[in-house]
Amino acid sequence: MARERGKYAELIDEETWAFIERTEAAYPADSTSLTIDQQRDFYNALCASFHAGHPEGVTARDFSIEASGRTVPLRRYELAGSNPGPVVVYYHGGGYVVGGLESHDDICAEICAGSGYPVVAVDYALAPENSFPADFEDAIAAFRDVAGDAKGPVIVCGDSAGGNLAAAVAHASRGGDLRPAGVVLIYPGLGGDLTRSSFVEHAEAPMLTTADTQFYKRIRFGGAEPPVGDPGAMPLEDSDFSGLPPTVVFSAECDPLQIDGPEYEEKIRAAGGSAVCFTETGLVHGYLRARHSVARARDSFNRIVEAVGALGKGEWPYQ
């Protein structure tokens, strides 16, 4: 049965609708009603169906580190012929519940190829088996491990839940000896107020609803309320946005999380930092998987890779 397009009939183009319909055929729109194992099975199958392989010259190897008594699997992507220098640490999306090294494998490989920088993907602990702060502890441990060995600047990057973790790492590490040189966030969930703005306007958006966001929040924190004012959990709730690295955010227009990006940009800029947010017209949550089939998503992905490349060189090509 075809989805009712409603107010999104004109906002979203036909290429993107085709992507939405393909996604929902593989991953049910009511997935939060399924068991966690079922959600992971559907999500893994979905990501596999979109997997585009690795660009020529990109190799990958798996390794692991220890963090808070857990083994954290990592995967490092490298482009043949590239020189030691900037490194990207990538945190995958998936609501802190699904995803891993395979779900974003081709995305990381393409960021590596496009930027020329090694990319280290982090398979952080998932809920409900591991409630917060396990995901954050793994994220910061992985960053410190990579940064401690890096021969150049380290950029932290992530989408959705991974965008939250990338921002949280930046907040936690500022002022330390090991800190990111830049941050790239892709449709991140940063802890915005679920009762206002895009969380209301796009409460029933395709691909992600506000109810979905509430579900993942509940699972992440084990049914408890998030710790108040803890930027490791909700970066937007920090009381101090000074000293953060240059930050580039990409929000999707048709996404409950849309408002988190511009609000985060505003807070960093108000504190004297460098930040910019692009709200990508007509795009939906999860559009990274559409980068080979939807022109708007492809253009956004190119901008994402360009941002990673610029931050690795210490450049800020934004007004």
Secondary structure, DSSP 8 states (H G I E B T S, - for coil): -----TTHHHHS-HHHHHHHHHHHHHS-TTGGGS-HHHHHHHHHHHHHHH-----TTEEEEEEEEEETTEEEEEEEEEETT--S--EEEEE--STTTS--TTTTHHHHHHHHHHH-S-EEEE----TTTS-TTHHHHHHHHHHHHHHHH-SS-EEEEEETHHHHHHHHHHHHHTTSSS--SEEEEES------TTSTHHHHTTT-SS--HHHHHHHHHHHTTTS---TT-TTT-GGG-S--TT---EEEEEEEESGGGGHHHHHHHHHHHTT--EEEEEEEEEETTGGGGTTT-HHHHHHHHHHHHHHHHHHTT-----
